Amino acid sequence: MLFFVTGCAGFIGSNVTDRLLAAGHEVVGFDNLSTGLPLFLEGASRSGHFTFIEGDALHAATLTRAMAGAEFVFHLAANADVRFGTHHPKKDLEQNTIATVNVLEAMRLNRVRRIAYASTGSVYGEAQVFPTPENAPFPVQTSLYAASKISAEAFIEAYCEGFDLQAYIFRFVSILGERYTHGHVFDFYKQLQVHPDYLHVLGNGKQRKSYLYVQDCIDAMLLAIARAPQKINIFNLGTDEYCEVDDSIGWICEHLGVKPERRYQGGERGWIGDNPFIFLDCSAIRSLGWQPKLTIREAVIRTVNYLQHAPAALEART
Protein backbone atom coordinates (compact mmCIF):
# COMPACT_ATOMS: atom_id res chain seq x y z
CA MET A 1 0.00 0.00 0.00
CA LEU A 2 1.19 3.55 -0.68
CA PHE A 3 1.00 5.69 2.47
CA PHE A 4 1.31 9.46 2.53
CA VAL A 5 2.71 10.72 5.86
CA THR A 6 2.59 14.39 6.78
CA GLY A 7 5.09 15.43 9.43
CA CYS A 8 7.28 12.48 8.42
CA ALA A 9 10.45 14.02 9.90
CA GLY A 10 8.88 14.62 13.31
CA PHE A 11 8.95 12.52 16.46
CA ILE A 12 5.86 10.40 15.80
CA GLY A 13 5.88 10.78 12.02
CA SER A 14 9.40 9.43 11.54
CA ASN A 15 8.65 6.44 13.75
CA VAL A 16 5.43 5.75 11.81
CA THR A 17 7.37 6.04 8.55
CA ASP A 18 9.93 3.48 9.71
CA ARG A 19 7.24 1.07 10.86
CA LEU A 20 5.36 1.28 7.55
CA LEU A 21 8.54 0.70 5.56
CA ALA A 22 9.47 -2.25 7.79
CA ALA A 23 6.06 -3.75 7.01
CA GLY A 24 6.82 -3.58 3.28
CA HIS A 25 4.74 -0.55 2.33
CA GLU A 26 5.60 2.36 0.04
CA VAL A 27 5.78 5.71 1.84
CA VAL A 28 5.75 9.27 0.54
CA GLY A 29 6.83 11.55 3.37
CA PHE A 30 5.84 15.22 3.41
CA ASP A 31 7.39 17.73 5.83
CA ASN A 32 8.40 21.39 5.81
CA LEU A 33 11.25 20.67 8.27
CA SER A 34 10.22 23.58 10.50
CA THR A 35 10.42 21.30 13.54
CA GLY A 36 11.13 17.90 12.00
CA LEU A 37 14.75 16.78 11.76
CA PRO A 38 16.35 15.28 8.63
CA LEU A 39 18.44 12.99 10.84
CA PHE A 40 15.22 11.19 11.83
CA LEU A 41 14.80 10.16 8.17
CA GLU A 42 18.28 8.68 7.71
CA GLY A 43 17.00 5.12 7.96
CA ALA A 44 13.98 5.73 5.73
CA SER A 45 16.12 7.46 3.12
CA ARG A 46 18.12 4.28 2.64
CA SER A 47 14.96 2.48 1.58
CA GLY A 48 14.00 2.29 -2.07
CA HIS A 49 10.37 2.40 -0.97
CA PHE A 50 10.57 5.90 0.56
CA THR A 51 10.19 9.25 -1.18
CA PHE A 52 10.63 12.51 0.68
CA ILE A 53 8.95 15.71 -0.48
CA GLU A 54 9.75 18.93 1.35
CA GLY A 55 6.60 20.99 1.48
CA ASP A 56 4.12 22.80 3.69
CA ALA A 57 0.54 21.63 4.19
CA LEU A 58 -0.52 25.27 3.98
CA HIS A 59 0.52 25.22 0.31
CA ALA A 60 -2.50 23.39 -1.08
CA ALA A 61 -1.27 22.93 -4.65
CA THR A 62 2.06 21.44 -3.56
CA LEU A 63 0.31 19.15 -1.10
CA THR A 64 -2.20 17.94 -3.70
CA ARG A 65 0.51 17.10 -6.23
CA ALA A 66 2.58 15.29 -3.61
CA MET A 67 -0.35 13.10 -2.57
CA ALA A 68 -1.07 11.77 -6.05
CA GLY A 69 -1.29 7.98 -6.06
CA ALA A 70 -1.59 7.58 -2.28
CA GLU A 71 -4.01 5.08 -0.80
CA PHE A 72 -3.92 6.10 2.87
CA VAL A 73 -2.93 9.32 4.69
CA PHE A 74 -1.32 9.57 8.10
CA HIS A 75 -1.79 13.24 8.98
CA LEU A 76 0.73 13.82 11.77
CA ALA A 77 2.03 17.32 10.94
CA ALA A 78 0.98 19.93 13.50
CA ASN A 79 2.03 22.74 15.76
CA ALA A 80 2.37 20.95 19.09
CA ASP A 81 3.43 23.98 21.13
CA VAL A 82 0.64 24.16 23.71
CA ARG A 83 2.47 26.32 26.20
CA PHE A 84 3.13 29.30 23.93
CA GLY A 85 -0.17 29.22 22.04
CA THR A 86 -1.25 32.63 23.31
CA HIS A 87 2.01 34.15 22.02
CA HIS A 88 0.99 33.48 18.40
CA PRO A 89 -2.81 33.02 18.33
CA LYS A 90 -3.12 32.26 14.58
CA LYS A 91 -0.47 29.55 14.51
CA ASP A 92 -2.69 26.75 15.84
CA LEU A 93 -5.52 27.72 13.50
CA GLU A 94 -3.25 27.76 10.48
CA GLN A 95 -1.00 24.78 11.15
CA ASN A 96 -3.56 22.49 12.76
CA THR A 97 -7.02 23.35 11.41
CA ILE A 98 -6.41 24.96 8.00
CA ALA A 99 -3.60 22.55 7.18
CA THR A 100 -5.95 19.65 7.97
CA VAL A 101 -8.61 21.05 5.66
CA ASN A 102 -5.95 21.27 2.94
CA VAL A 103 -5.07 17.61 3.54
CA LEU A 104 -8.75 16.67 3.24
CA GLU A 105 -9.13 18.64 0.03
CA ALA A 106 -6.02 16.99 -1.41
CA MET A 107 -7.53 13.63 -0.50
CA ARG A 108 -10.80 14.51 -2.21
CA LEU A 109 -9.05 15.66 -5.38
CA ASN A 110 -6.79 12.58 -5.43
CA ARG A 111 -9.62 10.20 -4.50
CA VAL A 112 -7.86 9.00 -1.33
CA ARG A 113 -10.49 7.63 1.03
CA ARG A 114 -8.72 6.77 4.32
CA ILE A 115 -7.02 9.00 6.88
CA ALA A 116 -5.47 8.54 10.33
CA TYR A 117 -5.29 11.77 12.31
CA ALA A 118 -3.21 12.62 15.36
CA SER A 119 -5.50 14.51 17.72
CA THR A 120 -5.04 14.98 21.46
CA GLY A 121 -6.56 14.17 24.83
CA SER A 122 -6.45 17.92 25.42
CA VAL A 123 -9.73 18.24 23.50
CA TYR A 124 -11.51 17.11 26.69
CA GLY A 125 -10.38 20.31 28.40
CA GLU A 126 -10.68 20.03 32.17
CA ALA A 127 -12.82 16.92 32.10
CA GLN A 128 -15.33 16.03 34.80
CA VAL A 129 -15.27 12.25 34.19
CA PHE A 130 -12.18 10.09 34.88
CA PRO A 131 -10.99 8.05 33.19
CA THR A 132 -12.37 10.13 30.32
CA PRO A 133 -14.13 8.18 27.53
CA GLU A 134 -14.34 9.16 23.86
CA ASN A 135 -18.00 10.17 24.23
CA ALA A 136 -17.41 12.50 27.19
CA PRO A 137 -19.06 15.92 26.83
CA PHE A 138 -16.63 18.60 25.73
CA PRO A 139 -16.23 21.39 28.28
CA VAL A 140 -14.91 24.88 27.57
CA GLN A 141 -11.63 24.60 25.66
CA THR A 142 -8.67 25.82 27.68
CA SER A 143 -5.94 26.05 25.01
CA LEU A 144 -5.73 27.28 21.43
CA TYR A 145 -3.98 24.03 20.58
CA ALA A 146 -6.91 21.89 21.75
CA ALA A 147 -9.41 24.21 20.07
CA SER A 148 -7.59 23.84 16.75
CA LYS A 149 -7.44 20.05 17.11
CA ILE A 150 -11.14 19.61 17.85
CA SER A 151 -11.92 21.92 14.92
CA ALA A 152 -9.81 19.70 12.68
CA GLU A 153 -11.62 16.63 13.99
CA ALA A 154 -14.93 18.24 13.05
CA PHE A 155 -13.76 18.92 9.49
CA ILE A 156 -12.56 15.33 9.16
CA GLU A 157 -15.94 14.03 10.31
CA ALA A 158 -17.77 16.35 7.92
CA TYR A 159 -15.61 15.21 4.99
CA CYS A 160 -16.35 11.61 5.92
CA GLU A 161 -20.05 12.33 5.69
CA GLY A 162 -19.84 14.56 2.64
CA PHE A 163 -17.27 12.71 0.53
CA ASP A 164 -17.41 9.12 1.81
CA LEU A 165 -14.03 9.10 3.55
CA GLN A 166 -13.06 6.76 6.38
CA ALA A 167 -11.25 8.29 9.35
CA TYR A 168 -9.30 7.08 12.35
CA ILE A 169 -8.99 9.86 14.93
CA PHE A 170 -6.52 9.19 17.72
CA ARG A 171 -6.64 11.28 20.89
CA PHE A 172 -3.20 10.87 22.41
CA VAL A 173 -1.90 11.48 25.87
CA SER A 174 1.68 12.82 25.78
CA ILE A 175 3.90 10.48 23.79
CA LEU A 176 7.42 9.54 24.91
CA GLY A 177 10.29 7.55 23.44
CA GLU A 178 12.99 7.61 20.81
CA ARG A 179 13.23 10.87 18.81
CA TYR A 180 11.28 12.75 21.46
CA THR A 181 12.48 16.36 21.43
CA HIS A 182 9.62 18.39 22.91
CA GLY A 183 7.94 18.26 26.30
CA HIS A 184 8.60 18.06 30.00
CA VAL A 185 11.04 15.12 30.03
CA PHE A 186 13.16 16.86 27.38
CA ASP A 187 12.99 20.17 29.25
CA PHE A 188 13.95 18.62 32.61
CA TYR A 189 16.79 16.62 31.06
CA LYS A 190 18.16 19.69 29.27
CA GLN A 191 18.01 21.74 32.47
CA LEU A 192 19.80 19.08 34.47
CA GLN A 193 22.62 18.94 31.95
CA VAL A 194 23.23 22.66 32.55
CA HIS A 195 22.58 22.86 36.31
CA PRO A 196 22.16 19.47 38.01
CA ASP A 197 21.82 21.10 41.43
CA TYR A 198 18.43 22.74 40.80
CA LEU A 199 15.39 22.31 38.56
CA HIS A 200 12.73 24.85 37.54
CA VAL A 201 9.29 23.22 37.53
CA LEU A 202 6.28 24.91 35.93
CA GLY A 203 3.33 24.34 38.24
CA ASN A 204 3.32 22.81 41.70
CA GLY A 205 4.50 19.34 40.65
CA LYS A 206 1.11 17.85 41.52
CA GLN A 207 -0.34 17.94 38.01
CA ARG A 208 -1.49 14.43 37.16
CA LYS A 209 -0.59 13.29 33.64
CA SER A 210 -0.66 10.17 31.52
CA TYR A 211 2.01 9.20 28.99
CA LEU A 212 2.44 6.53 26.33
CA TYR A 213 5.52 5.02 24.69
CA VAL A 214 5.72 5.88 20.98
CA GLN A 215 5.95 2.29 19.72
CA ASP A 216 2.92 1.33 21.82
CA CYS A 217 1.12 4.28 20.26
CA ILE A 218 2.00 3.13 16.74
CA ASP A 219 0.97 -0.44 17.56
CA ALA A 220 -2.46 0.90 18.52
CA MET A 221 -2.83 3.00 15.38
CA LEU A 222 -1.85 0.19 13.03
CA LEU A 223 -4.18 -2.23 14.81
CA ALA A 224 -7.08 0.21 14.59
CA ILE A 225 -6.72 0.84 10.86
CA ALA A 226 -6.59 -2.91 10.30
CA ARG A 227 -9.57 -3.84 12.45
CA ALA A 228 -11.93 -0.90 13.07
CA PRO A 229 -14.57 -0.83 10.31
CA GLN A 230 -16.65 2.26 10.98
CA LYS A 231 -16.72 5.36 8.80
CA ILE A 232 -15.51 7.47 11.74
CA ASN A 233 -13.40 5.68 14.35
CA ILE A 234 -12.29 7.64 17.43
CA PHE A 235 -9.85 6.16 19.92
CA ASN A 236 -8.20 7.42 23.08
CA LEU A 237 -4.60 6.25 23.28
CA GLY A 238 -2.92 6.08 26.66
CA THR A 239 -2.18 3.77 29.55
CA ASP A 240 -4.45 2.75 32.39
CA GLU A 241 -2.39 4.82 34.82
CA TYR A 242 -1.19 8.34 35.45
CA CYS A 243 1.53 9.97 37.48
CA GLU A 244 2.27 13.31 39.08
CA VAL A 245 4.89 15.56 37.54
CA ASP A 246 6.88 15.11 40.75
CA ASP A 247 6.88 11.35 40.14
CA SER A 248 8.40 11.77 36.70
CA ILE A 249 11.01 14.17 38.08
CA GLY A 250 11.97 11.56 40.66
CA TRP A 251 12.40 8.85 38.01
CA ILE A 252 14.50 11.14 35.80
CA CYS A 253 16.73 12.25 38.66
CA GLU A 254 17.19 8.72 39.95
CA HIS A 255 18.23 7.55 36.48
CA LEU A 256 20.70 10.42 36.12
CA GLY A 257 22.01 10.11 39.66
CA VAL A 258 21.22 13.71 40.67
CA LYS A 259 19.29 15.28 43.56
CA PRO A 260 18.37 18.82 42.47
CA GLU A 261 16.48 21.41 44.47
CA ARG A 262 13.01 21.68 42.92
CA ARG A 263 11.93 25.28 42.31
CA TYR A 264 8.21 25.45 41.63
CA GLN A 265 6.37 28.30 39.94
CA GLY A 266 2.89 28.92 38.57
CA GLY A 267 0.51 27.25 41.03
CA GLU A 268 -1.50 24.21 39.97
CA ARG A 269 -1.07 25.05 36.28
CA GLY A 270 2.30 25.61 34.70
CA TRP A 271 0.90 27.83 31.92
CA ILE A 272 -2.37 28.94 30.34
CA GLY A 273 -4.12 25.82 29.06
CA ASP A 274 -2.09 23.39 31.18
CA ASN A 275 -4.57 20.72 32.23
CA PRO A 276 -3.85 19.61 35.83
CA PHE A 277 -5.37 16.14 35.31
CA ILE A 278 -5.34 14.01 32.16
CA PHE A 279 -6.43 10.37 32.37
CA LEU A 280 -8.15 8.74 29.39
CA ASP A 281 -10.40 5.70 29.21
CA CYS A 282 -8.73 3.46 26.61
CA SER A 283 -11.13 0.53 26.75
CA ALA A 284 -12.23 1.04 23.11
CA ILE A 285 -8.77 0.43 21.65
CA ARG A 286 -8.15 -2.33 24.19
CA SER A 287 -11.28 -4.09 22.94
CA LEU A 288 -9.45 -4.61 19.63
CA GLY A 289 -6.74 -6.56 21.45
CA TRP A 290 -4.20 -3.81 22.10
CA GLN A 291 -2.37 -3.13 25.32
CA PRO A 292 0.76 -1.06 25.96
CA LYS A 293 3.99 -2.90 26.61
CA LEU A 294 5.65 -0.20 28.73
CA THR A 295 4.47 1.48 31.93
CA ILE A 296 4.73 5.25 32.24
CA ARG A 297 7.84 4.92 34.39
CA GLU A 298 9.48 2.63 31.82
CA ALA A 299 8.61 5.06 29.02
CA VAL A 300 10.11 7.99 30.93
CA ILE A 301 13.35 6.09 31.60
CA ARG A 302 13.62 4.91 28.01
CA THR A 303 13.18 8.51 26.84
CA VAL A 304 15.92 9.79 29.15
CA ASN A 305 18.18 6.99 27.98
CA TYR A 306 17.53 8.01 24.37
CA LEU A 307 18.39 11.64 25.13
CA GLN A 308 21.63 10.54 26.78
CA HIS A 309 22.67 8.71 23.63
CA ALA A 310 21.32 11.13 20.99
CA PRO A 311 23.39 14.31 21.29
CA ALA A 312 22.63 15.36 17.71
CA ALA A 313 18.89 15.44 18.38
CA LEU A 314 19.44 17.25 21.68
CA GLU A 315 21.67 19.88 20.11
CA ALA A 316 19.20 20.44 17.27
CA ARG A 317 16.61 21.50 19.83
CA THR A 318 18.92 23.47 22.14
C-alpha positions, 0 to 999 in steps of 0.5 A: 500500500502507498502511504502518505505521511505528513510530518514524516520528519517529526517525532511520531511521524518518523517512527510511523514512517519506519514502521510502515517501511518495515512492514513492506509498504511504500511511503511518501513523506511530506514535511516542511522541516520547520520542527522535523529533523532530517536525521530522523529520516536517515533510515527511511532514506536508505529504503528504495520504498521511501520518497521525501517531499519537502513541502508545507501543508498550507501550500495546497497545490504542492500538497495535492501534487505530492499526494497523487497515487496515495491510498492512505494518509497519516496526517501527523504534521501539526504545531504541538506547542501548547504552552506558547499558544497565546504568544501566536494566536493564529499559529494553531488555527493555520498549522492544525485546522487549516492545514488539515482542511488542505489535507482533506481537500487533497484527498478529495481531489486525489480520491484517497479515502482513508485517513489517520489523524493525530488529535489529542486528549487535550480536546476534553479540556478540564474533564469532569469524568475520569478516566475520560471516555471518547463520548465524554461531553466537551467542556470549555476549551482551555488552550488554542492548541486543543481548540484547533485540534477539535476543529480539525476533527470536526472537518474530518468528520464532515468530509467523511459524511460529505465525501465518503471518507473513512477516518481514524482519529486518535486522541493521544496522551503525551507520547514519549520515546525515541526521537522525542524532542519536545515536552517536559522530560526533554525540558527537565533533562536539558536543564539538568545537563546545565545545572544538576543542582536545581530544577525549575518546575512549571506548576506545583508538581502535583499535576497528574498526567498520563504518557504513552511510549511511541511504539505502543502508540504506533501499535495501537494506530496500526491495529485500529486501521486494520480492524476498526470498520466504521466510517468514523473511528475515534480512539483514546490512546494512553495507559491505564495509569497516570503519574504526578509531575513530581513522580516523573522528576523523581524517576528522571533524577534517579536515572541520572544520579542527581538530587536537584532542588526543585523550584516550583512556579505557577501554582496548579497550572504551569501555563495557560491551558495546562490541564492539571489532570489528564487520564483517558479511558482506553477501553475502546482500543483495548477491545481490539486486542491492544495493550501497551507494553511499557508502563509510564515509568518505563517510558520515561526512563527509556526517553531519558536513555535516548536523550543521553545517547542522541546528542545530535537530536538534543543539540538540534533543539537546544 
